[in-house]
Amino acid sequence: MLSQFRADFYGCLTSRSDALFELTDALLCTEGPVKTLVDLALAPEHRRGHGALYGGLNQGRIDYGRLRRALAGLPLPRAADGRLVLAVDVSPWLRPDAATCADRSFCHTYGRGQNEHRMIPGWPYSVVAALETGRTSWTAVLDAVRLEPGADLAAVTTTQIREVTERLIAAGQWREGDPEILVVLDSGYDAPRIAHLLSGLPVQILGRLRSDRVMRRPTPPRVYDPKGGRPPKHGGEFVFGDPSTWGTEQAVTTTATRLYGRATAQAWDRLHPRLTRRAAWLDHEGPLPIIEGTVIRLAVEKLPSGGVNKPVWLWWSRTAATAQDIDRCWQSFLRRFDIEHTFRLFKQTLGWTKPRLRDSAAADRWTWLVIAAHTQLRLARPLATDLRRPWEKPTPPNKLTPARVRRGFRNLRTKTPSPARAPKPSRPGPGRPPGSKNRQSATRYDVGRVLATGQAYSRPTHHKVGTKPRRVG
C-alpha cells in the first residue's frame, strides 16, 4: 500500500515532480524536527541543490483533485460500529511580519494569559481528517483548504464536507445501508446551518455550542384563539444557563472514565435555534427553516489539567436519540481533539509553518507535501520498527506515534521504489552582480478584509502610511 501511494503521489506532481517528490522524502527521512528548508536540501534523499527545492515550491504544480481522490481511496479508520468519523478544524500559518505576502487574513489565536485571545495575520487552513477510536495521536488527513480573506467559514466548511463525502462515496468508503458519516465540529462553527446546507447527504453533524445559547422547543399544537392572530412558530425557550427551563430530559447516561471520572450526559430532543433574517440568512429565499436536533449536556467529575470544570453543550443534527447515540456522540467529540495532535506534528516536527514563503500558492504546495508525508507515515505504521531512545519505554508496533515511525522511515524508503529520476548536471545561473542593489522592491499588502457588501476593504487616505491626517473643520 505504501509503494502504491508513493507512485500515485508522484503521478499527482505535474511539474517539477522530481524536486517535489525528493523534497517530501527529505522531509520524511531527516532526523529531528524540521527547522528550515535549507536543512532538507542537505539531506541525502534530496539529490538536488537548494535552488531546485525553492524552484519546485514556487514553480511546481500539483494535481490537487487527483491527490484528494487518492487519499479518499486509502484504508481509513472507523468507529466501533463501522462508522466514519470526520473532524473539521482550522489551523493558522501565522505570518505577522510578512507584509509582502498576499491573501493574509486575521487568524484567531490564544494568548499566554487566561482567556486572552489575539488576532494575528496569517494563512488559515481548514483541515478535514478521519478519526480513530481509543487513545491515539493518529488521524487520516483527507483535505485542506486555505481560507481566503473574508471567506464565510460555514459556507467553505459545507462545500469542503460535501466534496469529501462525495469522494468517499465514489471510492466505496460508504455504501447504501452503512451508518451515516459523523462530522464533529468545535465551537465557532454554525452547526445547525451546516446541517441544513448538507441535507440530502448521509452525514450527521455534531457541534459544540456556547454555554450562553438559547434554543426553542417544537412548535406547540395550534389552539383556537377567539382573539385571532398568527399562530406561534416556536415553542418555549431552552436557556442553557437556566436549569428551570430545561424540563425533563429525554435520556441520561453515566459512564466511568479514567481521566474525567464520572461523566454524565443529558439529552433533550427536538430543539432548534430561532433564526432571523440577518447575517448568513439575509438572502435566504422563502420562510426561514426550523432545524431541529438533539441538545446534549456533558458534565464530568474532574479535569486532568485541574482547570475550571464547566459542562460541555453539544448539538446533534438527529432527533429521537437513544442512550447509545448519546454515548457515541460525546465520546466522538472527545476524539475530535486528536486532530490537535496532528496540527502539533505538522508544525513542531514536520515544520509546516517554518518556511518563509512569499506566495500563497507555494504555501498550498508545501501544505500538501506535508499532508502526503503524514499519509506515508500512516501507511508505514505497521511496517516500522521502534527505534526508541535509551530513556523511552518500549512500545508495541501498533502503538507507535507518528514521530517514532518517522525515525525509521529511512530504512523503509530503501525497500520501496522511488519514481524520481536522477538529477541532470547543470550550472548555476549568474545571479545578481556583486555589489549591485535590488531596485525592484516587492509589493506590500495589507491584511485582507472584505466588507459586508462583498467588496474588498480599502484603507482610508488618512490611515495610509506616509500621508498626513486629513483635517476636519
C-alpha positions as CSV (number, residue, x, y, z in Angstrom):
1,M,0.0,0.0,0.0
2,L,2.9,2.4,0.8
3,S,4.6,1.8,-2.6
4,Q,1.3,2.2,-4.4
5,F,0.6,5.5,-2.7
6,R,4.1,6.8,-3.5
7,A,3.6,6.0,-7.1
8,D,0.2,7.7,-7.1
9,F,1.6,10.7,-5.3
10,Y,4.4,11.1,-7.9
11,G,1.7,11.0,-10.6
12,C,-0.1,13.9,-8.9
13,L,3.1,16.1,-9.3
14,T,2.6,17.5,-12.8
15,S,5.5,20.0,-12.9
16,R,8.9,19.9,-11.1
17,S,7.8,16.4,-10.0
18,D,11.2,15.1,-9.2
19,A,12.2,18.0,-7.0
20,L,8.9,18.0,-5.1
21,F,9.0,14.2,-4.6
22,E,12.6,14.2,-3.2
23,L,11.7,17.2,-1.0
24,T,8.9,15.0,0.5
25,D,11.4,12.2,1.0
26,A,13.8,14.5,2.7
27,L,11.0,15.7,5.0
28,L,10.3,12.1,6.0
29,C,13.9,11.0,6.5
30,T,15.5,14.0,8.2
31,E,16.4,13.3,11.8
32,G,14.7,15.5,14.3
33,P,12.3,18.4,13.8
34,V,12.5,20.4,10.6
35,K,13.8,23.9,11.2
36,T,14.5,25.3,7.7
37,L,14.1,24.2,4.1
38,V,17.8,24.5,3.6
39,D,18.4,21.7,6.0
40,L,16.2,19.5,3.8
41,A,18.3,20.3,0.8
42,L,21.3,18.9,2.6
43,A,19.6,15.5,3.3
44,P,20.9,12.5,1.3
45,E,17.5,11.8,-0.1
46,H,17.4,15.3,-1.7
47,R,19.9,14.9,-4.6
48,R,19.4,18.3,-6.0
49,G,20.5,21.8,-4.9
50,H,18.6,24.3,-2.8
51,G,17.7,26.1,-6.0
52,A,15.7,23.2,-7.2
53,L,14.0,23.0,-3.8
54,Y,12.7,26.5,-4.0
55,G,12.0,26.2,-7.7
56,G,9.8,23.2,-7.0
57,L,7.8,25.1,-4.4
58,N,7.5,28.3,-6.4
59,Q,7.0,27.0,-10.0
60,G,5.9,23.4,-9.3
61,R,2.4,22.1,-10.0
62,I,0.3,19.6,-8.1
63,D,-3.0,18.0,-9.3
64,Y,-4.9,18.5,-6.0
65,G,-8.0,16.8,-7.3
66,R,-6.2,13.6,-8.1
67,L,-4.3,13.7,-4.8
68,R,-7.6,14.2,-2.9
69,R,-9.1,11.2,-4.7
70,A,-6.0,9.1,-3.8
71,L,-6.3,10.0,-0.1
72,A,-10.0,9.1,-0.2
73,G,-9.3,5.6,-1.6
74,L,-6.8,4.6,1.1
75,P,-7.9,2.5,4.1
76,L,-9.5,4.8,6.7
77,P,-10.0,4.3,10.4
78,R,-13.6,3.7,11.6
79,A,-15.5,3.7,14.8
80,A,-16.6,0.6,16.7
81,D,-19.9,0.4,14.6
82,G,-18.0,0.8,11.3
83,R,-18.9,4.4,11.0
84,L,-16.6,7.1,9.5
85,V,-16.0,9.9,12.0
86,L,-14.6,13.1,10.4
87,A,-13.2,16.1,12.3
88,V,-13.0,19.6,10.8
89,D,-10.9,22.4,12.3
90,V,-8.9,25.5,11.3
91,S,-5.2,25.8,12.0
92,P,-3.3,29.1,11.1
93,W,0.0,29.5,9.5
94,L,0.9,32.8,11.2
95,R,2.8,35.4,9.1
96,P,2.5,38.6,11.2
97,D,5.6,40.3,9.8
98,A,5.3,39.3,6.1
99,A,4.0,42.5,4.6
100,T,4.9,41.3,1.1
101,C,2.7,38.2,1.3
102,A,-0.8,38.4,-0.2
103,D,-4.0,36.8,0.8
104,R,-3.4,37.0,4.5
105,S,-6.3,37.1,7.0
106,F,-6.6,37.7,10.7
107,C,-6.3,34.4,12.5
108,H,-7.7,33.7,15.9
109,T,-5.0,32.6,18.3
110,Y,-4.8,32.1,22.1
111,G,-2.6,34.3,24.2
112,R,-0.4,33.3,27.1
113,G,-2.8,34.7,29.7
114,Q,-6.1,33.2,30.8
115,N,-9.0,33.9,28.4
116,E,-6.6,36.0,26.3
117,H,-7.3,35.9,22.5
118,R,-5.4,37.6,19.7
119,M,-6.0,38.2,16.0
120,I,-2.7,37.7,14.1
121,P,-2.2,37.9,10.4
122,G,-1.6,34.6,8.6
123,W,-2.9,31.9,6.3
124,P,-5.7,29.9,7.9
125,Y,-6.3,26.4,6.6
126,S,-9.4,24.3,7.1
127,V,-8.5,20.6,7.5
128,V,-10.7,17.5,7.4
129,A,-9.4,14.3,8.9
130,A,-10.8,10.9,9.8
131,L,-10.5,9.9,13.4
132,E,-9.6,6.7,15.1
133,T,-11.0,5.1,18.2
134,G,-9.2,4.8,21.5
135,R,-6.2,6.8,22.8
136,T,-4.1,7.7,19.8
137,S,-2.5,10.6,18.0
138,W,-3.1,9.3,14.5
139,T,-5.6,10.8,12.1
140,A,-6.1,10.3,8.3
141,V,-6.0,13.8,6.7
142,L,-8.3,13.9,3.7
143,D,-8.5,17.6,2.7
144,A,-7.1,21.0,3.4
145,V,-8.3,24.4,2.0
146,R,-6.8,27.8,2.6
147,L,-9.4,30.3,3.7
148,E,-9.5,33.4,1.6
149,P,-9.8,36.8,3.3
150,G,-13.4,37.5,4.2
151,A,-14.5,33.9,3.5
152,D,-17.7,32.6,5.1
153,L,-16.4,29.8,7.3
154,A,-19.7,27.9,7.4
155,A,-20.0,28.1,3.6
156,V,-16.5,26.9,3.0
157,T,-16.8,24.1,5.5
158,T,-20.0,23.0,3.9
159,T,-18.5,22.8,0.5
160,Q,-15.5,21.0,1.9
161,I,-17.5,18.4,3.7
162,R,-19.7,17.9,0.7
163,E,-16.8,17.3,-1.6
164,V,-15.1,15.0,0.8
165,T,-18.3,13.0,1.3
166,E,-18.8,12.6,-2.5
167,R,-15.2,11.4,-2.9
168,L,-15.6,8.9,-0.1
169,I,-18.8,7.6,-1.7
170,A,-17.1,7.4,-5.1
171,A,-14.2,5.4,-3.6
172,G,-16.5,2.9,-2.0
173,Q,-15.8,4.0,1.6
174,W,-19.6,4.4,2.2
175,R,-22.4,2.3,0.6
176,E,-26.1,2.3,0.9
177,G,-27.1,0.8,4.3
178,D,-23.9,1.8,6.1
179,P,-24.1,4.1,9.2
180,E,-24.1,7.7,8.3
181,I,-20.9,9.7,8.4
182,L,-20.4,11.7,11.6
183,V,-18.8,15.1,11.3
184,V,-17.5,16.6,14.5
185,L,-17.1,20.4,14.9
186,D,-15.8,22.5,17.7
187,S,-17.2,25.8,18.8
188,G,-17.0,28.6,16.3
189,Y,-19.0,26.7,13.6
190,D,-22.7,27.2,12.9
191,A,-23.6,23.6,13.3
192,P,-27.4,24.0,12.6
193,R,-26.7,25.9,9.4
194,I,-24.1,23.4,8.2
195,A,-26.5,20.6,8.9
196,H,-29.2,22.4,6.8
197,L,-26.9,23.0,3.9
198,L,-25.8,19.3,3.9
199,S,-29.3,17.9,3.9
200,G,-29.6,15.1,1.4
201,L,-26.2,13.6,2.2
202,P,-25.5,10.7,4.5
203,V,-23.9,13.0,7.1
204,Q,-24.7,13.8,10.7
205,I,-23.4,17.0,12.3
206,L,-22.2,17.1,15.9
207,G,-21.1,20.6,17.0
208,R,-20.2,22.3,20.2
209,L,-22.3,25.2,21.3
210,R,-21.6,28.2,23.6
211,S,-22.9,27.9,27.1
212,D,-25.0,31.1,26.8
213,R,-27.1,29.9,23.9
214,V,-30.9,29.8,23.8
215,M,-32.8,27.1,21.9
216,R,-36.5,26.8,21.2
217,R,-38.8,23.8,21.7
218,P,-41.0,22.4,18.9
219,T,-44.0,24.3,17.7
220,P,-46.9,23.8,20.1
221,P,-50.2,22.5,18.7
222,R,-52.5,25.1,17.3
223,V,-55.3,26.1,19.7
224,Y,-58.3,28.2,18.6
225,D,-58.0,31.7,19.9
226,P,-61.1,33.9,19.7
227,K,-58.9,37.0,19.5
228,G,-57.2,35.7,16.4
229,G,-53.7,36.4,15.5
230,R,-50.9,34.4,13.9
231,P,-50.1,31.0,15.5
232,P,-46.7,30.7,17.2
233,K,-43.9,29.4,15.1
234,H,-41.6,28.4,18.0
235,G,-42.1,26.8,21.4
236,G,-40.8,27.8,24.8
237,E,-37.3,28.8,25.4
238,F,-34.5,26.4,26.4
239,V,-31.8,28.5,28.1
240,F,-28.5,26.8,28.7
241,G,-27.7,28.8,31.7
242,D,-31.2,28.5,33.4
243,P,-31.9,24.9,34.6
244,S,-35.5,25.9,35.3
245,T,-36.2,26.0,31.5
246,W,-34.7,22.5,30.8
247,G,-37.6,20.3,31.8
248,T,-37.4,16.6,31.8
249,E,-34.5,15.2,29.7
250,Q,-35.1,12.5,27.1
251,A,-32.2,10.3,28.2
252,V,-29.5,10.3,30.8
253,T,-26.3,8.2,30.7
254,T,-23.5,7.9,33.3
255,T,-20.1,6.5,32.3
256,A,-17.0,6.0,34.5
257,T,-13.8,7.3,32.7
258,R,-10.2,7.1,33.6
259,L,-9.3,10.7,33.0
260,Y,-12.5,12.6,33.8
261,G,-14.0,10.4,36.5
262,R,-17.8,10.0,36.3
263,A,-19.2,11.5,33.0
264,T,-22.9,12.3,32.9
265,A,-24.7,13.1,29.6
266,Q,-28.2,14.5,29.4
267,A,-30.2,14.9,26.2
268,W,-33.2,16.9,25.2
269,D,-35.0,16.2,21.9
270,R,-36.2,18.4,19.1
271,L,-34.6,21.7,20.0
272,H,-33.8,24.3,17.3
273,P,-32.3,27.8,17.2
274,R,-34.6,30.7,16.3
275,L,-33.3,32.1,13.0
276,T,-33.6,35.8,12.0
277,R,-33.1,37.4,8.6
278,R,-29.6,38.8,9.2
279,A,-26.0,37.7,8.5
280,A,-26.0,34.3,6.7
281,W,-29.8,34.1,6.5
282,L,-30.2,37.6,5.0
283,D,-30.6,36.3,1.4
284,H,-32.4,33.1,2.2
285,E,-35.4,32.6,-0.2
286,G,-38.7,31.7,1.4
287,P,-39.5,31.2,5.1
288,L,-36.7,30.5,7.4
289,P,-36.3,26.8,8.2
290,I,-36.7,25.1,11.6
291,I,-33.6,23.0,12.1
292,E,-34.4,20.5,14.9
293,G,-31.8,18.4,16.6
294,T,-30.8,17.0,20.0
295,V,-29.0,19.0,22.7
296,I,-26.5,17.1,24.8
297,R,-25.1,18.4,28.1
298,L,-21.9,16.6,29.2
299,A,-20.6,17.1,32.7
300,V,-17.6,15.4,34.1
301,E,-16.4,14.9,37.7
302,K,-12.9,16.3,37.2
303,L,-10.4,17.6,34.6
304,P,-6.9,16.2,34.2
305,S,-5.4,19.7,34.0
306,G,-7.1,20.8,37.1
307,G,-8.8,23.8,35.4
308,V,-12.3,25.1,35.8
309,N,-14.8,22.3,35.3
310,K,-17.6,23.5,33.1
311,P,-20.2,21.4,31.3
312,V,-20.0,21.0,27.5
313,W,-23.0,21.6,25.3
314,L,-23.4,19.7,22.1
315,W,-25.9,19.8,19.2
316,W,-26.6,16.7,17.2
317,S,-28.4,17.0,13.9
318,R,-30.7,14.0,14.5
319,T,-33.7,13.5,16.8
320,A,-35.1,10.6,18.9
321,A,-31.6,9.9,20.3
322,T,-31.1,6.7,22.3
323,A,-28.7,6.2,25.2
324,Q,-26.3,4.6,22.7
325,D,-26.5,7.6,20.4
326,I,-25.7,9.9,23.3
327,D,-22.7,8.0,24.4
328,R,-21.4,7.7,20.9
329,C,-21.8,11.5,20.3
330,W,-19.9,12.8,23.3
331,Q,-17.2,10.2,23.0
332,S,-16.7,11.1,19.4
333,F,-16.5,14.7,20.4
334,L,-13.7,13.9,22.8
335,R,-11.9,12.1,19.9
336,R,-12.0,15.3,17.9
337,F,-9.0,16.6,19.9
338,D,-6.8,14.0,18.1
339,I,-6.6,16.5,15.2
340,E,-4.8,18.9,17.5
341,H,-2.0,16.3,17.8
342,T,-1.8,16.2,14.0
343,F,-1.5,20.0,13.9
344,R,1.2,19.9,16.5
345,L,3.1,17.2,14.5
346,F,2.8,19.3,11.3
347,K,4.2,22.4,13.0
348,Q,6.7,21.2,15.5
349,T,8.1,18.1,13.8
350,L,7.4,18.3,10.1
351,G,8.0,22.1,10.0
352,W,4.8,23.0,8.2
353,T,4.9,26.7,9.3
354,K,8.7,27.1,9.2
355,P,9.3,28.2,5.6
356,R,9.1,31.9,5.0
357,L,7.3,31.6,1.6
358,R,6.0,34.8,-0.1
359,D,3.5,33.3,-2.5
360,S,0.3,31.8,-1.1
361,A,0.2,29.2,-3.9
362,A,3.7,28.0,-2.8
363,A,2.3,27.7,0.7
364,D,-0.5,25.5,-0.6
365,R,2.0,23.2,-2.3
366,W,4.1,22.9,0.8
367,T,1.0,22.2,2.8
368,W,0.0,19.3,0.5
369,L,3.6,17.9,0.6
370,V,3.3,17.8,4.4
371,I,-0.1,16.0,4.1
372,A,1.4,13.5,1.7
373,A,4.3,12.9,4.1
374,H,2.0,12.3,7.0
375,T,0.0,9.9,4.9
376,Q,3.1,7.9,4.1
377,L,3.9,7.7,7.8
378,R,0.4,6.4,8.5
379,L,0.8,3.7,5.8
380,A,4.2,2.8,7.1
381,R,2.9,2.4,10.7
382,P,2.5,-1.4,10.6
383,L,6.0,-1.8,8.9
384,A,8.0,0.5,11.2
385,T,10.5,-0.7,13.8
386,D,10.6,1.0,17.2
387,L,13.9,2.9,17.2
388,R,13.5,4.3,20.7
389,R,15.8,6.4,22.8
390,P,17.5,4.7,25.8
391,W,15.2,6.5,28.2
392,E,12.0,5.7,26.3
393,K,9.8,2.8,27.1
394,P,9.3,0.0,24.6
395,T,6.1,0.5,22.5
396,P,4.2,-2.2,20.5
397,P,4.3,-1.7,16.8
398,N,0.7,-0.7,16.6
399,K,1.1,1.9,19.3
400,L,4.0,3.9,17.7
401,T,3.4,7.7,17.4
402,P,4.0,9.4,14.0
403,A,7.3,10.9,15.2
404,R,8.6,7.5,16.2
405,V,7.5,6.0,12.9
406,R,9.4,8.8,11.1
407,R,12.7,7.8,12.8
408,G,12.8,4.5,10.9
409,F,11.3,5.7,7.6
410,R,14.7,6.0,6.0
411,N,15.1,2.2,6.4
412,L,11.7,1.6,4.8
413,R,12.4,4.0,1.9
414,T,15.3,1.9,0.7
415,K,12.8,-1.0,0.3
416,T,10.3,0.9,-1.7
417,P,10.9,2.0,-5.3
418,S,11.5,5.7,-5.9
419,P,9.9,7.1,-9.2
420,A,12.0,10.3,-9.1
421,R,14.7,10.5,-11.8
422,A,18.3,11.3,-11.1
423,P,19.2,14.9,-11.4
424,K,20.9,16.2,-14.5
425,P,24.2,18.2,-14.2
426,S,23.8,21.9,-14.7
427,R,25.5,25.2,-14.0
428,P,24.1,27.7,-11.6
429,G,22.8,31.0,-13.0
430,P,24.9,34.2,-12.9
431,G,22.7,35.7,-10.3
432,R,22.8,39.4,-9.3
433,P,26.2,41.0,-10.0
434,P,28.3,41.5,-6.8
435,G,27.7,44.9,-5.2
436,S,24.5,45.7,-7.0
437,K,21.3,46.5,-5.2
438,N,17.8,45.2,-5.8
439,R,16.0,48.1,-7.3
440,Q,12.6,46.3,-7.7
441,S,11.1,46.4,-4.3
442,A,8.4,43.8,-3.5
443,T,4.7,44.8,-3.4
444,R,3.4,45.2,0.1
445,Y,-0.1,44.1,1.0
446,D,-2.5,44.9,3.9
447,V,-4.1,42.1,5.8
448,G,-7.1,41.2,3.6
449,R,-10.5,42.4,4.8
450,V,-13.9,42.2,3.0
451,L,-16.9,44.4,3.7
452,A,-20.4,43.2,4.2
453,T,-21.2,44.1,0.6
454,G,-18.6,41.7,-0.6
455,Q,-16.2,44.5,-1.8
456,A,-12.6,44.5,-0.9
457,Y,-11.6,46.8,2.0
458,S,-9.5,49.8,1.2
459,R,-7.8,51.8,3.9
460,P,-8.9,55.4,4.0
461,T,-6.4,58.0,2.8
462,H,-5.8,59.4,6.2
463,H,-4.9,55.9,7.5
464,K,-2.3,55.1,4.9
465,V,1.3,55.1,5.8
466,G,3.3,58.2,4.7
467,T,0.2,60.5,4.3
468,K,-0.8,63.3,6.6
469,P,-4.1,63.0,8.5
470,R,-7.0,64.9,7.0
471,R,-8.0,67.9,9.0
472,V,-11.7,68.4,9.8
473,G,-13.3,71.7,10.4
